[in-house]
Amino acid sequence: RPNVRSAIYMAAFSARRCNPIFKAFAKRLEDAGKPYLVIQVACMRKHHITLNAMLKTGLTWNRQNVQEIS
C-alpha cells in the first residue's frame, strides 16, 4: 500500500524533525549507530502505535500522554 506508506513516512519525517519526543528517540537510535532508514522506519512505527493508542484510550496529544503511551 504505497499511498498509506507515503503518508506515514511523511508524518514520521515531520515528527522526527519537529516533535521533541520523536527527535530524542531518533537521536538515541542515531547514537547507537543505526542507519537512516532503520531510524525512519522505527519512527514510522512509533508514530503509528502512538496514534492508535491515543484513539483507543481517547487521549489527546500532549507530551505527558505521549510519554505514558510510549
PDB file of N, CA, C, O and CB in Angstrom:
ATOM      1  N   ARG A   1       0.829  -1.176   0.000  1.00  0.00           N
ATOM      2  CA  ARG A   1       0.000   0.000   0.000  1.00  0.00           C
ATOM      3  C   ARG A   1       0.874   1.240   0.000  1.00  0.00           C
ATOM      4  O   ARG A   1       1.132   1.836   1.046  1.00  0.00           O
ATOM      5  CB  ARG A   1      -0.944  -0.002   1.198  1.00  0.00           C
ATOM      6  N   PRO A   2       1.324   1.618  -1.183  1.00  0.00           N
ATOM      7  CA  PRO A   2       2.259   2.744  -1.262  1.00  0.00           C
ATOM      8  C   PRO A   2       1.678   4.076  -0.797  1.00  0.00           C
ATOM      9  O   PRO A   2       2.411   4.899  -0.250  1.00  0.00           O
ATOM     10  CB  PRO A   2       2.738   2.890  -2.666  1.00  0.00           C
ATOM     11  N   ASN A   3       0.403   4.307  -0.995  1.00  0.00           N
ATOM     12  CA  ASN A   3      -0.191   5.581  -0.559  1.00  0.00           C
ATOM     13  C   ASN A   3      -0.164   5.718   0.957  1.00  0.00           C
ATOM     14  O   ASN A   3       0.172   6.775   1.490  1.00  0.00           O
ATOM     15  CB  ASN A   3      -1.633   5.699  -1.063  1.00  0.00           C
ATOM     16  N   VAL A   4      -0.521   4.639   1.642  1.00  0.00           N
ATOM     17  CA  VAL A   4      -0.510   4.657   3.106  1.00  0.00           C
ATOM     18  C   VAL A   4       0.917   4.801   3.612  1.00  0.00           C
ATOM     19  O   VAL A   4       1.181   5.578   4.529  1.00  0.00           O
ATOM     20  CB  VAL A   4      -1.159   3.375   3.678  1.00  0.00           C
ATOM     21  N   ARG A   5       1.832   4.057   3.018  1.00  0.00           N
ATOM     22  CA  ARG A   5       3.232   4.116   3.425  1.00  0.00           C
ATOM     23  C   ARG A   5       3.806   5.518   3.235  1.00  0.00           C
ATOM     24  O   ARG A   5       4.558   6.002   4.080  1.00  0.00           O
ATOM     25  CB  ARG A   5       4.055   3.100   2.635  1.00  0.00           C
ATOM     26  N   SER A   6       3.459   6.161   2.143  1.00  0.00           N
ATOM     27  CA  SER A   6       3.946   7.525   1.890  1.00  0.00           C
ATOM     28  C   SER A   6       3.417   8.503   2.933  1.00  0.00           C
ATOM     29  O   SER A   6       4.151   9.366   3.415  1.00  0.00           O
ATOM     30  CB  SER A   6       3.536   7.988   0.484  1.00  0.00           C
ATOM     31  N   ALA A   7       2.146   8.364   3.275  1.00  0.00           N
ATOM     32  CA  ALA A   7       1.554   9.259   4.277  1.00  0.00           C
ATOM     33  C   ALA A   7       2.204   9.059   5.640  1.00  0.00           C
ATOM     34  O   ALA A   7       2.517  10.031   6.326  1.00  0.00           O
ATOM     35  CB  ALA A   7       0.039   9.026   4.380  1.00  0.00           C
ATOM     36  N   ILE A   8       2.408   7.814   6.032  1.00  0.00           N
ATOM     37  CA  ILE A   8       3.033   7.531   7.323  1.00  0.00           C
ATOM     38  C   ILE A   8       4.487   7.994   7.319  1.00  0.00           C
ATOM     39  O   ILE A   8       4.980   8.512   8.321  1.00  0.00           O
ATOM     40  CB  ILE A   8       2.950   6.026   7.650  1.00  0.00           C
ATOM     41  N   TYR A   9       5.168   7.808   6.195  1.00  0.00           N
ATOM     42  CA  TYR A   9       6.561   8.235   6.077  1.00  0.00           C
ATOM     43  C   TYR A   9       6.676   9.740   6.296  1.00  0.00           C
ATOM     44  O   TYR A   9       7.517  10.191   7.074  1.00  0.00           O
ATOM     45  CB  TYR A   9       7.133   7.849   4.699  1.00  0.00           C
ATOM     46  N   MET A  10       5.839  10.515   5.619  1.00  0.00           N
ATOM     47  CA  MET A  10       5.920  11.971   5.736  1.00  0.00           C
ATOM     48  C   MET A  10       5.519  12.449   7.127  1.00  0.00           C
ATOM     49  O   MET A  10       6.105  13.398   7.648  1.00  0.00           O
ATOM     50  CB  MET A  10       5.036  12.632   4.688  1.00  0.00           C
ATOM     51  N   ALA A  11       4.529  11.802   7.732  1.00  0.00           N
ATOM     52  CA  ALA A  11       4.131  12.180   9.089  1.00  0.00           C
ATOM     53  C   ALA A  11       5.266  11.903  10.072  1.00  0.00           C
ATOM     54  O   ALA A  11       5.540  12.723  10.949  1.00  0.00           O
ATOM     55  CB  ALA A  11       2.856  11.418   9.513  1.00  0.00           C
ATOM     56  N   ALA A  12       5.920  10.763   9.933  1.00  0.00           N
ATOM     57  CA  ALA A  12       7.042  10.430  10.812  1.00  0.00           C
ATOM     58  C   ALA A  12       8.237  11.336  10.532  1.00  0.00           C
ATOM     59  O   ALA A  12       8.962  11.711  11.454  1.00  0.00           O
ATOM     60  CB  ALA A  12       7.443   8.955  10.638  1.00  0.00           C
ATOM     61  N   PHE A  13       8.444  11.688   9.273  1.00  0.00           N
ATOM     62  CA  PHE A  13       9.531  12.585   8.911  1.00  0.00           C
ATOM     63  C   PHE A  13       9.350  13.936   9.598  1.00  0.00           C
ATOM     64  O   PHE A  13      10.298  14.487  10.158  1.00  0.00           O
ATOM     65  CB  PHE A  13       9.601  12.761   7.382  1.00  0.00           C
ATOM     66  N   SER A  14       8.140  14.461   9.554  1.00  0.00           N
ATOM     67  CA  SER A  14       7.854  15.748  10.213  1.00  0.00           C
ATOM     68  C   SER A  14       7.984  15.630  11.730  1.00  0.00           C
ATOM     69  O   SER A  14       8.546  16.509  12.384  1.00  0.00           O
ATOM     70  CB  SER A  14       6.438  16.238   9.845  1.00  0.00           C
ATOM     71  N   ALA A  15       7.458  14.538  12.280  1.00  0.00           N
ATOM     72  CA  ALA A  15       7.544  14.338  13.730  1.00  0.00           C
ATOM     73  C   ALA A  15       8.992  14.234  14.171  1.00  0.00           C
ATOM     74  O   ALA A  15       9.371  14.753  15.221  1.00  0.00           O
ATOM     75  CB  ALA A  15       6.774  13.080  14.151  1.00  0.00           C
ATOM     76  N   ARG A  16       9.792  13.567  13.371  1.00  0.00           N
ATOM     77  CA  ARG A  16      11.207  13.397  13.700  1.00  0.00           C
ATOM     78  C   ARG A  16      11.945  14.737  13.716  1.00  0.00           C
ATOM     79  O   ARG A  16      12.866  14.931  14.509  1.00  0.00           O
ATOM     80  CB  ARG A  16      11.872  12.448  12.701  1.00  0.00           C
ATOM     81  N   ARG A  17      11.550  15.640  12.861  1.00  0.00           N
ATOM     82  CA  ARG A  17      12.209  16.942  12.783  1.00  0.00           C
ATOM     83  C   ARG A  17      11.680  17.934  13.811  1.00  0.00           C
ATOM     84  O   ARG A  17      12.444  18.757  14.315  1.00  0.00           O
ATOM     85  CB  ARG A  17      12.043  17.517  11.401  1.00  0.00           C
ATOM     86  N   CYS A  18      10.387  17.872  14.134  1.00  0.00           N
ATOM     87  CA  CYS A  18       9.750  18.937  14.914  1.00  0.00           C
ATOM     88  C   CYS A  18       9.304  18.534  16.319  1.00  0.00           C
ATOM     89  O   CYS A  18       9.218  19.391  17.198  1.00  0.00           O
ATOM     90  CB  CYS A  18       8.576  19.442  14.172  1.00  0.00           C
ATOM     91  N   ASN A  19       9.023  17.280  16.545  1.00  0.00           N
ATOM     92  CA  ASN A  19       8.498  16.835  17.833  1.00  0.00           C
ATOM     93  C   ASN A  19       9.657  16.436  18.741  1.00  0.00           C
ATOM     94  O   ASN A  19      10.464  15.592  18.351  1.00  0.00           O
ATOM     95  CB  ASN A  19       7.508  15.649  17.652  1.00  0.00           C
ATOM     96  N   PRO A  20       9.769  17.015  19.942  1.00  0.00           N
ATOM     97  CA  PRO A  20      10.905  16.708  20.815  1.00  0.00           C
ATOM     98  C   PRO A  20      10.982  15.244  21.239  1.00  0.00           C
ATOM     99  O   PRO A  20      12.077  14.718  21.444  1.00  0.00           O
ATOM    100  CB  PRO A  20      10.839  17.567  22.037  1.00  0.00           C
ATOM    101  N   ILE A  21       9.843  14.584  21.372  1.00  0.00           N
ATOM    102  CA  ILE A  21       9.843  13.176  21.771  1.00  0.00           C
ATOM    103  C   ILE A  21      10.414  12.309  20.658  1.00  0.00           C
ATOM    104  O   ILE A  21      11.261  11.450  20.906  1.00  0.00           O
ATOM    105  CB  ILE A  21       8.419  12.711  22.129  1.00  0.00           C
ATOM    106  N   PHE A  22       9.958  12.533  19.448  1.00  0.00           N
ATOM    107  CA  PHE A  22      10.450  11.759  18.314  1.00  0.00           C
ATOM    108  C   PHE A  22      11.893  12.143  17.977  1.00  0.00           C
ATOM    109  O   PHE A  22      12.679  11.303  17.540  1.00  0.00           O
ATOM    110  CB  PHE A  22       9.544  11.969  17.091  1.00  0.00           C
ATOM    111  N   LYS A  23      12.229  13.405  18.183  1.00  0.00           N
ATOM    112  CA  LYS A  23      13.597  13.863  17.919  1.00  0.00           C
ATOM    113  C   LYS A  23      14.575  13.149  18.858  1.00  0.00           C
ATOM    114  O   LYS A  23      15.638  12.701  18.428  1.00  0.00           O
ATOM    115  CB  LYS A  23      13.704  15.408  18.093  1.00  0.00           C
ATOM    116  N   ALA A  24      14.213  13.046  20.132  1.00  0.00           N
ATOM    117  CA  ALA A  24      15.067  12.358  21.103  1.00  0.00           C
ATOM    118  C   ALA A  24      15.162  10.866  20.790  1.00  0.00           C
ATOM    119  O   ALA A  24      16.230  10.268  20.921  1.00  0.00           O
ATOM    120  CB  ALA A  24      14.530  12.564  22.529  1.00  0.00           C
ATOM    121  N   PHE A  25      14.046  10.269  20.376  1.00  0.00           N
ATOM    122  CA  PHE A  25      14.028   8.855  20.006  1.00  0.00           C
ATOM    123  C   PHE A  25      14.958   8.603  18.827  1.00  0.00           C
ATOM    124  O   PHE A  25      15.746   7.658  18.847  1.00  0.00           O
ATOM    125  CB  PHE A  25      12.598   8.401  19.665  1.00  0.00           C
ATOM    126  N   ALA A  26      14.870   9.444  17.800  1.00  0.00           N
ATOM    127  CA  ALA A  26      15.720   9.295  16.619  1.00  0.00           C
ATOM    128  C   ALA A  26      17.183   9.535  16.969  1.00  0.00           C
ATOM    129  O   ALA A  26      18.061   8.844  16.454  1.00  0.00           O
ATOM    130  CB  ALA A  26      15.277  10.260  15.513  1.00  0.00           C
ATOM    131  N   LYS A  27      17.453  10.499  17.832  1.00  0.00           N
ATOM    132  CA  LYS A  27      18.830  10.787  18.247  1.00  0.00           C
ATOM    133  C   LYS A  27      19.433   9.597  18.980  1.00  0.00           C
ATOM    134  O   LYS A  27      20.598   9.256  18.776  1.00  0.00           O
ATOM    135  CB  LYS A  27      18.875  12.036  19.143  1.00  0.00           C
ATOM    136  N   ARG A  28      18.630   8.969  19.836  1.00  0.00           N
ATOM    137  CA  ARG A  28      19.109   7.792  20.570  1.00  0.00           C
ATOM    138  C   ARG A  28      19.477   6.660  19.616  1.00  0.00           C
ATOM    139  O   ARG A  28      20.497   5.996  19.800  1.00  0.00           O
ATOM    140  CB  ARG A  28      18.043   7.313  21.567  1.00  0.00           C
ATOM    141  N   LEU A  29      18.644   6.438  18.594  1.00  0.00           N
ATOM    142  CA  LEU A  29      18.946   5.404  17.612  1.00  0.00           C
ATOM    143  C   LEU A  29      20.167   5.769  16.779  1.00  0.00           C
ATOM    144  O   LEU A  29      20.988   4.910  16.458  1.00  0.00           O
ATOM    145  CB  LEU A  29      17.746   5.171  16.705  1.00  0.00           C
ATOM    146  N   GLU A  30      20.282   7.046  16.433  1.00  0.00           N
ATOM    147  CA  GLU A  30      21.431   7.511  15.652  1.00  0.00           C
ATOM    148  C   GLU A  30      22.727   7.330  16.444  1.00  0.00           C
ATOM    149  O   GLU A  30      23.743   6.906  15.893  1.00  0.00           O
ATOM    150  CB  GLU A  30      21.251   8.992  15.252  1.00  0.00           C
ATOM    151  N   ASP A  31      22.686   7.655  17.734  1.00  0.00           N
ATOM    152  CA  ASP A  31      23.861   7.480  18.585  1.00  0.00           C
ATOM    153  C   ASP A  31      24.251   6.012  18.732  1.00  0.00           C
ATOM    154  O   ASP A  31      25.413   5.689  18.979  1.00  0.00           O
ATOM    155  CB  ASP A  31      23.604   8.081  19.955  1.00  0.00           C
ATOM    156  N   ALA A  32      23.265   5.127  18.577  1.00  0.00           N
ATOM    157  CA  ALA A  32      23.533   3.687  18.643  1.00  0.00           C
ATOM    158  C   ALA A  32      24.100   3.153  17.328  1.00  0.00           C
ATOM    159  O   ALA A  32      24.435   1.973  17.225  1.00  0.00           O
ATOM    160  CB  ALA A  32      22.255   2.929  18.999  1.00  0.00           C
ATOM    161  N   GLY A  33      24.207   4.033  16.318  1.00  0.00           N
ATOM    162  CA  GLY A  33      24.814   3.639  15.052  1.00  0.00           C
ATOM    163  C   GLY A  33      23.858   3.046  14.036  1.00  0.00           C
ATOM    164  O   GLY A  33      24.291   2.391  13.088  1.00  0.00           O
ATOM    165  N   LYS A  34      22.568   3.264  14.217  1.00  0.00           N
ATOM    166  CA  LYS A  34      21.588   2.721  13.277  1.00  0.00           C
ATOM    167  C   LYS A  34      21.588   3.525  11.980  1.00  0.00           C
ATOM    168  O   LYS A  34      21.786   4.740  12.004  1.00  0.00           O
ATOM    169  CB  LYS A  34      20.181   2.718  13.904  1.00  0.00           C
ATOM    170  N   PRO A  35      21.367   2.857  10.851  1.00  0.00           N
ATOM    171  CA  PRO A  35      21.285   3.573   9.572  1.00  0.00           C
ATOM    172  C   PRO A  35      20.031   4.447   9.489  1.00  0.00           C
ATOM    173  O   PRO A  35      19.062   4.237  10.219  1.00  0.00           O
ATOM    174  CB  PRO A  35      21.300   2.577   8.410  1.00  0.00           C
ATOM    175  N   TYR A  36      20.069   5.426   8.589  1.00  0.00           N
ATOM    176  CA  TYR A  36      18.976   6.397   8.447  1.00  0.00           C
ATOM    177  C   TYR A  36      17.627   5.715   8.239  1.00  0.00           C
ATOM    178  O   TYR A  36      16.652   6.059   8.907  1.00  0.00           O
ATOM    179  CB  TYR A  36      19.258   7.338   7.280  1.00  0.00           C
ATOM    180  N   LEU A  37      17.562   4.759   7.328  1.00  0.00           N
ATOM    181  CA  LEU A  37      16.272   4.148   7.003  1.00  0.00           C
ATOM    182  C   LEU A  37      15.727   3.329   8.168  1.00  0.00           C
ATOM    183  O   LEU A  37      14.513   3.282   8.372  1.00  0.00           O
ATOM    184  CB  LEU A  37      16.404   3.264   5.766  1.00  0.00           C
ATOM    185  N   VAL A  38      16.594   2.693   8.925  1.00  0.00           N
ATOM    186  CA  VAL A  38      16.148   1.949  10.111  1.00  0.00           C
ATOM    187  C   VAL A  38      15.535   2.921  11.116  1.00  0.00           C
ATOM    188  O   VAL A  38      14.501   2.628  11.717  1.00  0.00           O
ATOM    189  CB  VAL A  38      17.333   1.165  10.759  1.00  0.00           C
ATOM    190  N   ILE A  39      16.169   4.071  11.295  1.00  0.00           N
ATOM    191  CA  ILE A  39      15.643   5.086  12.214  1.00  0.00           C
ATOM    192  C   ILE A  39      14.295   5.602  11.722  1.00  0.00           C
ATOM    193  O   ILE A  39      13.364   5.773  12.510  1.00  0.00           O
ATOM    194  CB  ILE A  39      16.642   6.255  12.364  1.00  0.00           C
ATOM    195  N   GLN A  40      14.194   5.850  10.420  1.00  0.00           N
ATOM    196  CA  GLN A  40      12.948   6.378   9.867  1.00  0.00           C
ATOM    197  C   GLN A  40      11.801   5.380  10.034  1.00  0.00           C
ATOM    198  O   GLN A  40      10.693   5.768  10.405  1.00  0.00           O
ATOM    199  CB  GLN A  40      13.130   6.727   8.385  1.00  0.00           C
ATOM    200  N   VAL A  41      12.056   4.121   9.767  1.00  0.00           N
ATOM    201  CA  VAL A  41      11.012   3.098   9.911  1.00  0.00           C
ATOM    202  C   VAL A  41      10.629   2.931  11.382  1.00  0.00           C
ATOM    203  O   VAL A  41       9.457   2.716  11.691  1.00  0.00           O
ATOM    204  CB  VAL A  41      11.490   1.744   9.326  1.00  0.00           C
ATOM    205  N   ALA A  42      11.594   3.027  12.283  1.00  0.00           N
ATOM    206  CA  ALA A  42      11.284   2.951  13.716  1.00  0.00           C
ATOM    207  C   ALA A  42      10.404   4.134  14.137  1.00  0.00           C
ATOM    208  O   ALA A  42       9.480   3.973  14.935  1.00  0.00           O
ATOM    209  CB  ALA A  42      12.589   2.927  14.554  1.00  0.00           C
ATOM    210  N   CYS A  43      10.694   5.311  13.603  1.00  0.00           N
ATOM    211  CA  CYS A  43       9.853   6.482  13.892  1.00  0.00           C
ATOM    212  C   CYS A  43       8.456   6.315  13.301  1.00  0.00           C
ATOM    213  O   CYS A  43       7.467   6.711  13.917  1.00  0.00           O
ATOM    214  CB  CYS A  43      10.505   7.762  13.342  1.00  0.00           C
ATOM    215  N   MET A  44       8.376   5.732  12.114  1.00  0.00           N
ATOM    216  CA  MET A  44       7.071   5.480  11.498  1.00  0.00           C
ATOM    217  C   MET A  44       6.246   4.545  12.385  1.00  0.00           C
ATOM    218  O   MET A  44       5.059   4.773  12.619  1.00  0.00           O
ATOM    219  CB  MET A  44       7.242   4.871  10.079  1.00  0.00           C
ATOM    220  N   ARG A  45       6.892   3.504  12.865  1.00  0.00           N
ATOM    221  CA  ARG A  45       6.188   2.533  13.705  1.00  0.00           C
ATOM    222  C   ARG A  45       5.765   3.166  15.030  1.00  0.00           C
ATOM    223  O   ARG A  45       4.641   2.959  15.487  1.00  0.00           O
ATOM    224  CB  ARG A  45       7.076   1.303  13.964  1.00  0.00           C
ATOM    225  N   LYS A  46       6.658   3.931  15.643  1.00  0.00           N
ATOM    226  CA  LYS A  46       6.333   4.596  16.913  1.00  0.00           C
ATOM    227  C   LYS A  46       5.177   5.581  16.730  1.00  0.00           C
ATOM    228  O   LYS A  46       4.283   5.661  17.572  1.00  0.00           O
ATOM    229  CB  LYS A  46       7.574   5.331  17.474  1.00  0.00           C
ATOM    230  N   HIS A  47       5.201   6.318  15.642  1.00  0.00           N
ATOM    231  CA  HIS A  47       4.139   7.272  15.346  1.00  0.00           C
ATOM    232  C   HIS A  47       2.807   6.544  15.190  1.00  0.00           C
ATOM    233  O   HIS A  47       1.796   6.960  15.757  1.00  0.00           O
ATOM    234  CB  HIS A  47       4.469   8.074  14.072  1.00  0.00           C
ATOM    235  N   HIS A  48       2.809   5.476  14.433  1.00  0.00           N
ATOM    236  CA  HIS A  48       1.595   4.693  14.181  1.00  0.00           C
ATOM    237  C   HIS A  48       1.049   4.105  15.484  1.00  0.00           C
ATOM    238  O   HIS A  48      -0.151   4.191  15.744  1.00  0.00           O
ATOM    239  CB  HIS A  48       1.881   3.565  13.165  1.00  0.00           C
ATOM    240  N   ILE A  49       1.912   3.514  16.298  1.00  0.00           N
ATOM    241  CA  ILE A  49       1.486   2.908  17.556  1.00  0.00           C
ATOM    242  C   ILE A  49       0.956   3.967  18.518  1.00  0.00           C
ATOM    243  O   ILE A  49      -0.046   3.745  19.197  1.00  0.00           O
ATOM    244  CB  ILE A  49       2.647   2.141  18.200  1.00  0.00           C
ATOM    245  N   THR A  50       1.623   5.110  18.576  1.00  0.00           N
ATOM    246  CA  THR A  50       1.179   6.192  19.452  1.00  0.00           C
ATOM    247  C   THR A  50      -0.213   6.676  19.063  1.00  0.00           C
ATOM    248  O   THR A  50      -1.079   6.845  19.921  1.00  0.00           O
ATOM    249  CB  THR A  50       2.172   7.357  19.408  1.00  0.00           C
ATOM    250  N   LEU A  51      -0.425   6.898  17.773  1.00  0.00           N
ATOM    251  CA  LEU A  51      -1.745   7.366  17.324  1.00  0.00           C
ATOM    252  C   LEU A  51      -2.828   6.326  17.565  1.00  0.00           C
ATOM    253  O   LEU A  51      -3.938   6.680  17.965  1.00  0.00           O
ATOM    254  CB  LEU A  51      -1.702   7.726  15.842  1.00  0.00           C
ATOM    255  N   ASN A  52      -2.536   5.056  17.334  1.00  0.00           N
ATOM    256  CA  ASN A  52      -3.514   4.001  17.612  1.00  0.00           C
ATOM    257  C   ASN A  52      -3.864   3.946  19.096  1.00  0.00           C
ATOM    258  O   ASN A  52      -5.033   3.790  19.450  1.00  0.00           O
ATOM    259  CB  ASN A  52      -2.977   2.641  17.153  1.00  0.00           C
ATOM    260  N   ALA A  53      -2.868   4.073  19.961  1.00  0.00           N
ATOM    261  CA  ALA A  53      -3.122   4.054  21.399  1.00  0.00           C
ATOM    262  C   ALA A  53      -3.950   5.264  21.825  1.00  0.00           C
ATOM    263  O   ALA A  53      -4.812   5.158  22.697  1.00  0.00           O
ATOM    264  CB  ALA A  53      -1.799   4.019  22.173  1.00  0.00           C
ATOM    265  N   MET A  54      -3.684   6.409  21.208  1.00  0.00           N
ATOM    266  CA  MET A  54      -4.473   7.602  21.520  1.00  0.00           C
ATOM    267  C   MET A  54      -5.931   7.412  21.122  1.00  0.00           C
ATOM    268  O   MET A  54      -6.832   7.813  21.858  1.00  0.00           O
ATOM    269  CB  MET A  54      -3.890   8.831  20.813  1.00  0.00           C
ATOM    270  N   LEU A  55      -6.168   6.809  19.971  1.00  0.00           N
ATOM    271  CA  LEU A  55      -7.546   6.545  19.544  1.00  0.00           C
ATOM    272  C   LEU A  55      -8.237   5.558  20.481  1.00  0.00           C
ATOM    273  O   LEU A  55      -9.408   5.725  20.823  1.00  0.00           O
ATOM    274  CB  LEU A  55      -7.565   6.004  18.108  1.00  0.00           C
ATOM    275  N   LYS A  56      -7.505   4.538  20.885  1.00  0.00           N
ATOM    276  CA  LYS A  56      -8.082   3.513  21.755  1.00  0.00           C
ATOM    277  C   LYS A  56      -8.446   4.064  23.126  1.00  0.00           C
ATOM    278  O   LYS A  56      -9.502   3.734  23.666  1.00  0.00           O
ATOM    279  CB  LYS A  56      -7.115   2.357  21.911  1.00  0.00           C
ATOM    280  N   THR A  57      -7.574   4.907  23.697  1.00  0.00           N
ATOM    281  CA  THR A  57      -7.799   5.416  25.043  1.00  0.00           C
ATOM    282  C   THR A  57      -8.569   6.722  25.080  1.00  0.00           C
ATOM    283  O   THR A  57      -9.044   7.131  26.139  1.00  0.00           O
ATOM    284  CB  THR A  57      -6.498   5.598  25.731  1.00  0.00           C
ATOM    285  N   GLY A  58      -8.699   7.386  23.931  1.00  0.00           N
ATOM    286  CA  GLY A  58      -9.417   8.645  23.878  1.00  0.00           C
ATOM    287  C   GLY A  58      -8.605   9.832  24.373  1.00  0.00           C
ATOM    288  O   GLY A  58      -9.166  10.894  24.642  1.00  0.00           O
ATOM    289  N   LEU A  59      -7.293   9.668  24.498  1.00  0.00           N
ATOM    290  CA  LEU A  59      -6.440  10.764  24.955  1.00  0.00           C
ATOM    291  C   LEU A  59      -6.156  11.733  23.820  1.00  0.00           C
ATOM    292  O   LEU A  59      -6.186  11.366  22.646  1.00  0.00           O
ATOM    293  CB  LEU A  59      -5.126  10.223  25.527  1.00  0.00           C
ATOM    294  N   THR A  60      -5.881  12.978  24.192  1.00  0.00           N
ATOM    295  CA  THR A  60      -5.474  13.962  23.202  1.00  0.00           C
ATOM    296  C   THR A  60      -3.955  14.065  23.212  1.00  0.00           C
ATOM    297  O   THR A  60      -3.288  13.534  24.099  1.00  0.00           O
ATOM    298  CB  THR A  60      -6.128  15.344  23.481  1.00  0.00           C
ATOM    299  N   TRP A  61      -3.420  14.759  22.207  1.00  0.00           N
ATOM    300  CA  TRP A  61      -1.971  14.865  22.076  1.00  0.00           C
ATOM    301  C   TRP A  61      -1.420  15.891  23.045  1.00  0.00           C
ATOM    302  O   TRP A  61      -1.765  17.070  22.968  1.00  0.00           O
ATOM    303  CB  TRP A  61      -1.585  15.232  20.645  1.00  0.00           C
ATOM    304  N   ASN A  62      -0.571  15.456  23.952  1.00  0.00           N
ATOM    305  CA  ASN A  62       0.297  16.322  24.739  1.00  0.00           C
ATOM    306  C   ASN A  62       1.467  15.474  25.205  1.00  0.00           C
ATOM    307  O   ASN A  62       1.393  14.246  25.191  1.00  0.00           O
ATOM    308  CB  ASN A  62      -0.466  16.972  25.953  1.00  0.00           C
ATOM    309  N   ARG A  63       2.527  16.115  25.611  1.00  0.00           N
ATOM    310  CA  ARG A  63       3.752  15.379  25.943  1.00  0.00           C
ATOM    311  C   ARG A  63       3.539  14.335  27.021  1.00  0.00           C
ATOM    312  O   ARG A  63       4.048  13.220  26.908  1.00  0.00           O
ATOM    313  CB  ARG A  63       4.824  16.335  26.385  1.00  0.00           C
ATOM    314  N   GLN A  64       2.808  14.671  28.048  1.00  0.00           N
ATOM    315  CA  GLN A  64       2.601  13.746  29.157  1.00  0.00           C
ATOM    316  C   GLN A  64       1.891  12.482  28.682  1.00  0.00           C
ATOM    317  O   GLN A  64       2.311  11.375  29.019  1.00  0.00           O
ATOM    318  CB  GLN A  64       1.795  14.420  30.274  1.00  0.00           C
ATOM    319  N   ASN A  65       0.825  12.635  27.906  1.00  0.00           N
ATOM    320  CA  ASN A  65       0.090  11.479  27.412  1.00  0.00           C
ATOM    321  C   ASN A  65       0.948  10.629  26.490  1.00  0.00           C
ATOM    322  O   ASN A  65       0.919   9.401  26.576  1.00  0.00           O
ATOM    323  CB  ASN A  65      -1.168  11.925  26.686  1.00  0.00           C
ATOM    324  N   VAL A  66       1.701  11.256  25.621  1.00  0.00           N
ATOM    325  CA  VAL A  66       2.518  10.518  24.669  1.00  0.00           C
ATOM    326  C   VAL A  66       3.622   9.764  25.374  1.00  0.00           C
ATOM    327  O   VAL A  66       3.939   8.638  24.990  1.00  0.00           O
ATOM    328  CB  VAL A  66       3.107  11.455  23.632  1.00  0.00           C
ATOM    329  N   GLN A  67       4.217  10.354  26.396  1.00  0.00           N
ATOM    330  CA  GLN A  67       5.269   9.655  27.140  1.00  0.00           C
ATOM    331  C   GLN A  67       4.695   8.480  27.911  1.00  0.00           C
ATOM    332  O   GLN A  67       5.376   7.466  28.060  1.00  0.00           O
ATOM    333  CB  GLN A  67       5.981  10.614  28.100  1.00  0.00           C
ATOM    334  N   GLU A  68       3.466   8.579  28.406  1.00  0.00           N
ATOM    335  CA  GLU A  68       2.839   7.466  29.098  1.00  0.00           C
ATOM    336  C   GLU A  68       2.513   6.329  28.143  1.00  0.00           C
ATOM    337  O   GLU A  68       2.645   5.159  28.501  1.00  0.00           O
ATOM    338  CB  GLU A  68       1.582   7.928  29.802  1.00  0.00           C
ATOM    339  N   ILE A  69       2.087   6.665  26.926  1.00  0.00           N
ATOM    340  CA  ILE A  69       1.726   5.665  25.927  1.00  0.00           C
ATOM    341  C   ILE A  69       2.972   4.952  25.408  1.00  0.00           C
ATOM    342  O   ILE A  69       2.963   3.732  25.238  1.00  0.00           O
ATOM    343  CB  ILE A  69       0.959   6.318  24.764  1.00  0.00           C
ATOM    344  N   SER A  70       4.035   5.699  25.156  1.00  0.00           N
ATOM    345  CA  SER A  70       5.235   5.132  24.535  1.00  0.00           C
ATOM    346  C   SER A  70       5.996   4.253  25.419  1.00  0.00           C
ATOM    347  O   SER A  70       7.026   3.713  25.016  1.00  0.00           O
ATOM    348  CB  SER A  70       6.117   6.181  24.068  1.00  0.00           C
TER     349      SER A  70
END
